[in-house]
Amino acid sequence: MIRAFQKAFWRKRSGEGLLVHSDRAVQYVSIDFRKLLKEKKFVQSMSRKGNCWDDTVVELFFHTLKTQLVYQRRFQNSDEREQALNYIKICYNRSRRHSIIGYQSPAMYESEWEKRKMLLNYLSIKKVVRSVAM
């Protein structure tokens, strides 16, 4: 699980402060996993004990993945599994719209989020420059 997380981190190059939400499964509370999060300066978030509703969005994702992809076939090797992951990266993330994020695809939402961050950074820099110039 840690290798998979590191691979995802390497691909996305997520920065400090990334929120990593999970349930309370043993792999997420392990010393090694928590050490990795601390090294990367990520913030760990877990569902509350006995409260499955905290994970609703993630549970819906895995339900969709299993019913539309995993239960439909048996993977013969790692190449086939990699092709299945491409389904997530391409079809699910780029085209499937989600009500929880305003009926946008995850890729669209992430792109809009990056634009908002850049605008906020620009505005805060502009504000500092104005205050220095006075």
Backbone torsions as a table, in degrees:
resi	resn	phi	psi	omega
1	MET	NA	-39.7	179.2
2	ILE	-64.7	-39.8	178.3
3	ARG	-62.6	-41.3	178.9
4	ALA	-63.7	-40.8	178.6
5	PHE	-64.1	-44.0	179.3
6	GLN	-63.6	-38.1	178.6
7	LYS	-64.4	-43.4	178.1
8	ALA	-64.4	-41.3	178.5
9	PHE	-62.2	-43.7	-179.0
10	TRP	-61.9	-41.1	-178.9
11	ARG	-68.3	-41.2	-175.3
12	LYS	-87.7	-26.6	-177.4
13	ARG	56.8	43.2	179.8
14	SER	-66.1	148.0	-174.9
15	GLY	-99.5	178.8	179.0
16	GLU	-52.2	140.3	178.7
17	GLY	90.5	-0.3	178.8
18	LEU	-57.7	132.7	178.3
19	LEU	-88.0	121.5	-180.0
20	VAL	-111.6	106.2	-177.0
21	HIS	-100.9	137.8	178.4
22	SER	-151.6	175.0	170.8
23	ASP	-86.0	-168.0	-175.9
24	ARG	-96.4	27.0	179.8
25	ALA	-62.4	152.4	-172.6
26	VAL	-56.5	-35.4	-178.3
27	GLN	-67.5	-26.1	-179.0
28	TYR	-86.6	-17.2	178.0
29	VAL	-103.3	3.7	-179.0
30	SER	-66.4	152.4	178.7
31	ILE	-59.2	-43.1	-177.8
32	ASP	-62.8	-43.4	-178.9
33	PHE	-67.5	-43.8	179.1
34	ARG	-64.1	-35.3	177.4
35	LYS	-64.3	-43.4	178.3
36	LEU	-59.5	-46.2	179.4
37	LEU	-62.0	-40.5	179.9
38	LYS	-65.4	-41.7	178.0
39	GLU	-60.2	-40.1	-178.2
40	LYS	-83.2	-5.9	-176.8
41	LYS	60.8	40.7	175.1
42	PHE	-91.7	157.5	179.3
43	VAL	-104.0	124.5	179.9
44	GLN	-90.9	133.8	178.0
45	SER	-128.4	132.5	179.0
46	MET	-127.6	151.4	174.9
47	SER	-66.0	153.2	178.1
48	ARG	-71.1	150.2	-179.2
49	LYS	-58.0	125.6	177.6
50	GLY	75.4	11.6	-179.0
51	ASN	-118.5	89.2	-176.6
52	CYS	-71.1	-15.8	-177.2
53	TRP	-69.7	-19.5	178.1
54	ASP	-61.8	-26.9	-173.8
55	ASP	-104.8	18.6	-173.0
56	THR	-54.7	-48.2	-176.6
57	VAL	-63.2	-45.2	-179.7
58	VAL	-66.6	-41.8	179.1
59	GLU	-62.5	-38.8	176.7
60	LEU	-63.4	-40.5	178.1
61	PHE	-59.9	-50.0	-178.1
62	PHE	-66.7	-33.7	175.6
63	HIS	-62.0	-47.2	178.8
64	THR	-61.0	-45.7	179.9
65	LEU	-58.8	-47.2	-177.9
66	LYS	-66.6	-45.4	-176.2
67	THR	-73.4	-32.3	-177.5
68	GLN	-92.1	-16.1	-173.9
69	LEU	-133.9	-58.9	-170.5
70	VAL	-66.9	-47.5	-176.9
71	TYR	-73.6	-11.0	-178.0
72	GLN	-78.6	-20.3	-175.1
73	ARG	-156.2	168.0	175.7
74	ARG	-112.4	124.3	-177.9
75	PHE	-78.9	131.4	-177.5
76	GLN	-85.5	-28.2	-176.8
77	ASN	-158.0	-179.8	-176.9
78	SER	-68.7	-28.0	177.3
79	ASP	-63.7	-41.0	178.1
80	GLU	-66.7	-38.3	176.2
81	ARG	-63.6	-39.7	178.7
82	GLU	-63.0	-38.6	177.2
83	GLN	-64.0	-36.6	177.3
84	ALA	-64.6	-38.6	178.2
85	LEU	-67.0	-29.6	175.7
86	ASN	-62.6	-30.2	175.0
87	TYR	-57.0	-44.0	-179.5
88	ILE	-66.0	-48.8	-175.0
89	LYS	-65.9	-35.2	-173.7
90	ILE	-100.0	-62.7	-174.4
91	CYS	-71.7	-54.4	-174.2
92	TYR	-67.9	-48.2	-175.1
93	ASN	-76.1	-29.3	-174.9
94	ARG	-97.5	-28.4	-172.6
95	SER	-121.8	-29.6	-177.0
96	ARG	-73.8	125.1	-177.5
97	ARG	-91.8	147.1	-175.5
98	HIS	-127.1	131.6	-178.5
99	SER	-64.9	-32.9	-176.2
100	ILE	-63.7	-23.5	179.4
101	ILE	-118.0	38.9	174.1
102	GLY	71.5	33.9	179.3
103	TYR	57.2	39.4	172.9
104	GLN	-110.5	161.9	171.7
105	SER	-78.2	157.3	176.3
106	PRO	-55.5	-37.5	179.6
107	ALA	-66.2	-41.4	177.8
108	MET	-64.1	-43.8	-179.6
109	TYR	-61.2	-45.1	179.9
110	GLU	-62.7	-41.3	179.0
111	SER	-62.6	-44.9	178.0
112	GLU	-63.7	-39.2	178.7
113	TRP	-61.4	-44.8	178.8
114	GLU	-62.2	-41.4	178.2
115	LYS	-62.4	-42.9	179.0
116	ARG	-63.8	-40.9	178.4
117	LYS	-61.7	-44.9	179.8
118	MET	-62.7	-42.4	179.2
119	LEU	-63.0	-44.7	178.6
120	LEU	-62.5	-40.9	176.4
121	ASN	-62.4	-44.5	179.7
122	TYR	-61.2	-45.9	-179.1
123	LEU	-65.0	-38.5	179.5
124	SER	-69.5	-37.1	177.1
125	ILE	-66.1	-43.4	180.0
126	LYS	-61.1	-39.7	179.1
127	LYS	-64.3	-42.8	178.7
128	VAL	-63.6	-44.3	-179.1
129	VAL	-61.6	-43.0	179.2
130	ARG	-62.6	-42.2	-178.0
131	SER	-69.2	-32.3	178.1
132	VAL	-71.9	-37.5	-177.1
133	ALA	-70.2	-21.9	-178.8
134	MET	-75.9	NA	NA
